[in-house]
Amino acid sequence: MGRAPGDIPPSRTAAELFRQDIREWIRTHAPAGLTGPPPRPAEAAVAEAAIEEAAAEAAAVWERSLLDARLICADWPPEYGGSGLSLQESLVFEEECARAGAPRIRRGAGERIVGPTILAHGTEEQKSRLLPGIVSGEHTYCLAYSEPEHGSDLASVGTRGTVTGDEIVITGRKAWVDGAERADRALVLCRTGPDASGHHGLSCVVVRLDSGNGVVRRVVRQADGTADCRELSFDRSRAPLSDVVGEVNGGWRAVMTGLAHERAGRAAGRHLGFEAEFWDLVREADKTGRSRDPVIRDRLAWAYTRITLLRLLERRAAARTGAGAVPGADAAVTHLLSAEYHRRFGEIALDIMGAPALVRPDGDGYATDRWQEALLTGRAGTIRSGTSEVLRDVIAERLLGLPKEPAAARRRPS
């Protein structure tokens, strides 16, 4: 269904043929419980349980079909479980899944960041051993780069990795680790060269996340009341040297590869979710009559324009990048637009909802409705995967060729 990495990107005709092919495949393989409402039983008392059971069964069938067709981690090379789809084909697949109402099953940080990092810098033994577990879902990964004391300054990490025989012993803390509550492994950035500074002397290591390996997870509650992030403490946690991705003390290149893929992965296909969310907000504005307000209409037009720009940027990036290629600094443009848009969208949503948006709904914990959540999580998007300020530096220096910011300015207090 895809092409080998390095082949000439498809022409428009070939891309459209692929779209027809994948659309038909989704139509014939997606279970009815995924692409439409499941049948409701006659008895209202058992309706909810039956619907949940039907949805779970449909999701399992769909996942099995995707695995059999190599459409999970589909842009990975076939020898490691993918289909070798180009980024352009991968985006078409994303769009067709959204069109059919079928989820594109992803493997989180393992698919977006860890796998591509291993593909770029890992040994053949690591690729054969670690990648199949990501594709199958047997192993779930998170990314443990940032720390409480250093934030976005990854070159200043304090977590230590001491080489002892054929192992690395890791001690330190990692903060704001997304998905750590579900993960059983982490790609950890640590300092293995104690006498080195800056980006020298760093290593990336795959570490098992269990209490028997000296790992403690602490819940980090976010502004919207959710607890999707964790702080990880490593107390003499051990990993074999064979799980160092890249060379010992040579992990910075792996870090940069991971960040580029994280930014590109977070932005890829985002316009689809944004567009669905946008039209839901338009319907809310219609219900209350706010859509007739010229100011509100102007703000909605601004939002839709940004979604369109994001879609075009995604398609341009996909057309430029062949399968297997590493995203470059241009991923910062798409990620920055995506993050800044959604922060502003949350503000627009609450403006449209008016005074009721100031009151949280009933519920356990810190309950929020979807528009309050959009506002509260929008700020986080401008921090994760590099702050908006860092991304602007990347764009200015690496894409526009502007001079680097003076070192004194970089050290200014917050």
N, C-alpha and C positions, 0 to 999 in steps of 0.2 A: 504493500500500500504506500510505502514511502520510498526514498532513494538513499543510496549510500552517501555518507558525508563526502563533500568535495565535488559532487556532481554539479553541473550547471543548474542554477535555480530555474524552476519551471516557468514557462511562458504563461501569459494570462490564460491561454486556452488550456494548458495542462493543469493550472490551478483550478479552473472551473470544472474540468473533468474530475479532479480529485474531490471537489465539493459535491458533485453529483454522486460520486461513488460513496463517500462517507455519509452523505445524507440518506442514501438508500440502506446502507449498512445499519445506521442507527434506527431507521424505521423498522427494519426486520428483526433487530436484536433487543431493543429497549423494551422491558416488560411494561405492561399496561399500568401497573401500580406505580410506576415512576412517571410516566408521561401523561397521566390523567388521574382523576380522583378514583381511589379504589372503591369497589362496590360496598355499599353500606348494608349490614345485616338488618333484618326486620326488627330485631329486639334492640331498643335504644340503650338498654343497660350494658350490653356487651359491644356496642358500636366502637367506642374509643379503643378498646383493647384489640379488637379485630382489625381496625384500620392500622394500628401500629404494627401488628403482626404481619399484615399484608405488605406494608411498606418495607419492613425489614427483610421479608422474603424477596421482594422485588429487587431491593438494593443488592442482596447477596447474588442473585441471578445476574444482574447487570455487571457487578464486579467480576464475576467469573467469565462472562462474555468478553469484557475488556481485557482481562488477563490472557485469555485464549487468543485474542486478536493482537496482542502486544500493543494495546492502546492505553496502558498505564505506563508512565514515563516514556511516552511514545516517541519523543525526540532523542532518546538514547540510542546508541548503536544496537543493531540486532543481536550481536554476540553477547550483549549484557542485558537482554530482556526487552529492549525497545523495538521500535519499527524503523528508526532512522528518519523520522519525519523531519522535514525542514521546519524552521520557525514559522514560515508562511503557511505550510500545511497544518502545523500545530494550531495556529490561530484560526484557520478555517474549521478545524475539528471543534475547537472551543465554541465558535459561533454556531455551528450546527447542533451541538449539544444544547446550547441555550435555546435555539429555535425550537427544538423538539421537547424542551422541558426536562431533559435528562441530565443528571449531574455528570460532570467530568471528574472522575475520582482521581484525587491526587494523594501523594505521599508526603505532604508537608515539607518540612525543612530537608528531609532526606532526598526528595525529588528536586526541590528548587535550588539547594545550596550544597549539601554534603555530596550527593552523587556527582554533580558536575565538577566539584573540586577534586574528587577521587579520579574522575575520568581524565582531568587535566594534569594532575600531579601524582597520582597513585601508581604503584607498581602493577604489573599484570596480575600478580598473585592477589593483591588487594582488590582489584576490580572484580576478579572471579569470585572472591570470597565474600565481599561486602555488598556489592551491588544487587545480587539476586534477592537478598533479604529485604531491601528497600522496595523493589518492584512488587514482591509478593505481599508486602505488609507485615511480614514476620517481625521485622525490626523497625522501630519508629525513632527518629532522630530529632534532636533540637540543636541549636547553635549556641554555644557558651563562649562568647567573645567578651562582652562588656562586663565591667566591674563596678561596684558601688563607689569607688574612689576616683574612677577615671572616665566613666561614661564613654563618649565617642572617641576618646584618645586611646585607641587600641595599642599604639606603640608604647604606652606606659603601663601595660598590664603588670600586676603584682603577683598573680598566681604563679607558683614555682613548679617546675618539673625537673626532678633530679634523676638522672640516668643511673640505674643500679643494676648491673649485670645486663640481662636482656629485657629489663623493664624500665618504665618511667614511673616515678612516684610523684603524685600531684597533690599540692596543698594550696588552698586559696578559696576565694569566693567569686561567684559570677552572679550578676544581677539582671533583672528584666529578661529572663530566659523564656521566650514564647514557646508554648507547647510542651514545657518540661513536665507537666502533670501527666502526660500520656507517653512520654518518650522513655525508652529503655536504654538509649545510648545518646551520647553528646559528642559533637566535635568541639574540643576544648582548645583554646589558645592559651599557651603558658610560656613562661620564660625558662628556657633550658640552658641559656648562656648567662650565668650570673654576673659576669664581668662586662657583658655587652649592654648597650643602651639603645634607645629608640627602637627601630624596627629590626635591628640585628639581634640574634640570639633567641628568636622566638620559634616555637614549634606548634603544629596543629596535630592533635592526638584524638583518636576515637576512644572514648571512655565509657565503660558500662555504668549505668545509673542504678545502683542498688545499695541498700544500707550495708550489706556485707562487704561492699567495696569502699566503705568510708564516705558515702555520699548522703547528705541530708538536704531535703527539699523544704523550703519555707514559702508559704503562700504570700504573694504580693497582691494586695487588693488594689484595683484600678479605680479611676474616677467614676466610671459608670457602674461600679459595684461588682463587676466580674472579677474572677481570679484566674485568668488564663496564663498569667506569668508566675514564675517561681524564682526565688533566689536559691542557688545551689552552693553548698559548702562541700569542699573536697578535703578530707582529712586522711592524708597518705593513701589516696586512691591510686590504684595500680592499673597500668595498661602495658601490654607487650610492645616492644619497640617495633614489631611488625605492624602496629596500628598507628604509627606516625605517618601522616600523609605529607609527602614531600620529605626533605631531609631534616634531621635534627638540627636545630638552629637556623634552618632555612625555610621557616614557615610563612614568611611575609607574603611571598608570591601566592601561596595557597589562600591566605587571608584575602588578598585583593581579588582573586578569582571568585571566592565565595561571596564577597560583598557585591561584585558586579552581577553575579547570577541572582543574588537576593533581590537587588533593585530591579533587575529585568523581570524576575519571576513574579514579584509583587505587582508590577505594573501590567504584565501580559494578560490581556483579556479583561482588565479591570473595567473597561468602558461598558462591557455587557451588564455587569452588576450595577454600575452607576446609572445606566440608562433605564433599567427596570425600576430602580429606586426613584429616579427622577419622575417617571410617569406615575408612580404611586403617589408622589407628592402633588403632582398636577391634579390628580383625581381628588385628593384631599382639599386642594385649593378650590376646585369646582364645587365641592359640597358646601363649603362655607361662603362661597361667593367672592373669595379673595382673588380668584383668577381674573376678575374684572378690574382690579386695582392696577393702574398703569405702572406703579412702582414695583409691585409684585411681578407683573408680566415682564418687566425689564430684568429683574433678578433671575427669573426662570429662563429667559432668553440667554442671559450670561451663562447660566449653568449648562444649558444644552449646547451652547457654542463650545464650552470647555470639553464636554464629553466628545463632541465631534472631533476636536483637535486631538484629544487623546487617542481616539480610534485611528485617526490618520497617522499619528506618530507610531502607534503599534504596528500598523501595516507597513510603514516605511522601514522600521527596524527589522521586521520579519523578511521583507523583500531584500534587504541588504545583507542579512546574515545567513549563511548557509548552515546546514545541519552540522553540529559538532563544534562550531565556532564559539569563541568566548565573547560574551558581551563586552563592549568597551565603555568609555566614558559617556557615550551618548545615552546609555541606560539611565544616567543621572537626570537627563532632561525629562524623560517620560515619568520617572519616579517622582521628581519634584512637582511636575504638573498635576499628577495624580493626588499627591498628598495635600498640596495647597488647595486644589479644587475641593476635596472632601471636607477639609476644615471649614471652608466658606459655605459649602452646601449645608452643613449642620446648622450654621447660623441662619441661613435662608429658611430652612425647614421650621425652626422655632419661631421665626418672624411670621411665617404663614399660619402656623397653628395658634398663635396669639396667646392670650392669658392662660388657657388650659395647659399649655406647655410648661408652665411654672410649677405645676403640681405633679408629683410623682404618683404613679398608679399604686394600688394596693398590691401587696405581695411580700414574700419573705425577703429578708436582707434589704439591700438597697435597690429596689425594683425601679426600672426605667422603661418608658415606651421606646419604640424604634427611633423616633425623631430626637428624643433626649439622648439616646445612646449615640446617634450620629454626631451630635454636637460634642459629647464628652470624649468620644474616641477619635474625633477628627484631629485633635491636637497631637495625639500619640503618633499619627501617621507622619507628622512633620519632624518626628524625632527618631523613629526606628529606621534601621538601615542607613543611618547617616542623617544628621539634622539637615533642615533646609539650608542652613548657613554653610554647612560642609559641602552640600551638593552644589551650591552656587559657586563655591571655590573650585570644585572639580570642573564645572562647566567653563568658568572663566579661564582657568589655567590650562586645562587639557584640550578643550575644544576651541576656545577663542584665542588661545596663545597669549593671554595677558600675563604680565609679570606676577610672580608669586607675592602673596601678602608678606610684608616684613615680619621677621621672627618676633620682634618686640610687640607688634600688634597681636600676634597669635597668643602671646602670653598675658594679654590684658586680663584683669579680673572680670568675673562674670557680672 
